[in-house]
């Protein structure tokens, strides 16, 4: 993985081509040791399998306001994933991050 910072055009292209996905980091109860849920982490996987680190694209997306487009496109995917997770663990709590800009976006 490189330290490349990607342009807004690169990020837009990746979103248009479905290169973003969620990885789920488990949340474990200290009391029981059981998995109680997870956190959805946005990842960019290029067609060649290279993973672009969030720090290489999220600051540009946030600065430009394009982050709201990413949220709008990825939210339905998140909902689909949560439905799948709930089939396995009905009481799972899934956390996800949004930008402050999303709070002002219709």
C-alpha angles and dihedrals in degrees: 000000000000134000092241116144110214127223124241088251090056091050093048091050091049092051091047091051096048096247095141122088140157127256114198120223110200121238111215127199112238089207098054106013088231125132107254099176142308148244121251110228119193114232133181114216114186119216091258090057096256113144115222110212116237091241089061095060114010097072090053091046091049095045093050096044090241088120088086090059090052091050092048092052097040100044094077089050090051091051091050091050092049090052089053092047091050089057088064100033113019095190097047115136113212120198124198136176127239132183122251084240089064089063089063096042121096 
